[in-house]
Amino acid sequence: MLRLSKKLLFAIEAVVDIAYHAGPGPVRSTDISRRQGIPRRYLEQVLQELVRKGVLSGQRGPRGGYRLARERRRITLGEIVRVVRELEGADDPANDANGSEIGIKVVRPIWTEMQDQLMARFDALTIEELCNRARSAKIASEAAQVPDFSI
C-alpha cells in the first residue's frame, strides 16, 4: 500500500538535498540533517539503502558523503518510493485474498488503480524537476550550481 511515511519524506528530501546542494565533493549526511531537520539515525538507514539500490553512491572517510549515482534527470521519485516501500516491508492490504466480495471485486481494484496512477506520476517526476522547483521557490543552495553535461 502506498502511504506517506516519515521515512519516505526523509528519503525524497535527502535525495533532492544532495542534488540541489551538490558541489565538487560529496554531500555529508550531517549537512543534510542540518538543512532538512532529519534525525541522523533515520537518515543514515535510508541513505545506505539508496546506495545499495543504485540511486546514490557513497564515499567513506573524513571527506566522505553522498552523491547521486546518476544524473538528476535520470532519477525518478518512483525509484525512491519503491526503495522505501521495500525497506519498510509493509504488506499491501489490497493484495489480501481475504475479504468481502465487494471489497475484493470493487473497492480494492479501485485502490490498486489509483496507486498505479500515482506511481506513474512519480515515475514521470525527476529529481531534476524537483531541483527546478526549489530554484523557482528561491531556496538558496549551499553550493554553486553544477551543470548537468550528460548527453
N, C-alpha and C positions, 0 to 999 in steps of 0.2 A: 504494500500500500504506500502510495506517495503521500508523505506528510512532511510538513516543515518542522524540522527539529533544530535545536541549537547547533548540533554538530554539522548539519547541512549548511546552515547560515555561516558558521565559522569557516567551513571549507571553501565556500564561494568567496567570502570576504578575503580570506587568506590568499587565494589564487589571484584575485583581482588586485590585491595589495602588492603582491610580488610583481605582477605585470606592470602595474601603474608606477611603482616606485623603483623599478629596476634601473640599475646603473651598470657600471663596468664589472662590479663584483656581485656575488650572491647577496640575497636579502636575508638578514638574520631573523630568526623567529622572535627574538626579544624585541626587534623593531616592529614586527607585525603585531605582536601582542600589545605593545605600547600604543600604536596608531589605532588599532581596531578594538582595543579593550577586551581581547580574547584571553582567557586564562591559559597560561602556557601548558598546563597539563592536558587540556583538551587539544590545544593547537598542535603539539608535537605528534600526538597519536594520528591526527588527521593528515598532517603533512607527510609523515612516514608512509601512510597508506597511499597517498597521492604519488609519492616517489615510486613505490612498488608497482603501481598501476601505470606508470609512464606519463603522468600528467606533469609532474615536477621532476627535477633532478636535484640531488642533494650533494653538498660538498662539506666534508668534515674538517675540523680543525679550527684554530683561532680566527681564521678569515673565512670560515665556512658559512653556510646558509643554503638558501634555496633559489633555484631559477626555474623558469618554465622549461619543460623538456622539448617543447615545440614552439613555433610562432604563435602569437596571441590569436591570430585569425584561424588557427587550426585546432584550437582547444574550445570545446563547447561546454555549456552549462550541463547538458545532458550527460557528458562523461563524468563530471564531478558528482552529479546526483546519483549516478549508478555506483560509483565508488563508495559513497557514503551509505547508500542503501545496503550494499553488500557488507560494509563494515558494521552497520547497526544490526544486520541479520534478522530483521523483523519479518515475520510471515505476513503475507497479504491476505486479509480475511476474504477478499473477493475470490480467492482461489480455493477456499474451503469447500469440500464436497458436501458437507452437512449444511442443512438449512431448509427453509420453506421453498415451495415451488416458485412462488412469486419472487422471493429473494434470488434464487438461483437462475431463473429464466428471464427476469425483468430488471430487478434492481442492480444486481452485480454486473450484468453486461453493460449497463449504462455507466456504472462506475469505471469499469475497465476501459470503455471507450473514451471517457473523459481523461483518464490517466494517460492513455495513448496520445491523445491530442496535446496534453500538457507536455509530455516528453518530446513530442515532435517539435513543439515551440522551443523547449530547452535545447534540443539538438540543433536548432537553427540560430541560436543566440550564442555568439562567440565572446571570448574574453576581450577581444579587440573592441567589440561593440560596447561592452561594459566600461572599458577604459575611455572610450569616446564619450560615454555618458558622464563619467567622472570629470572629464575635462570640460564638458559643457556645463556641468554643475559648479565649475570653478573650484574644484577641490585641488589644493596645492599638492604637487608631487615633490617628494624629498630628493629626487634625483632628476638629472637632466633627461628630457625625453629622448629615448633611444629609438631611432628609426628602425623599422622592420624592413630589411632589404631582401628578404627571401622572395623567391620567384615561384 
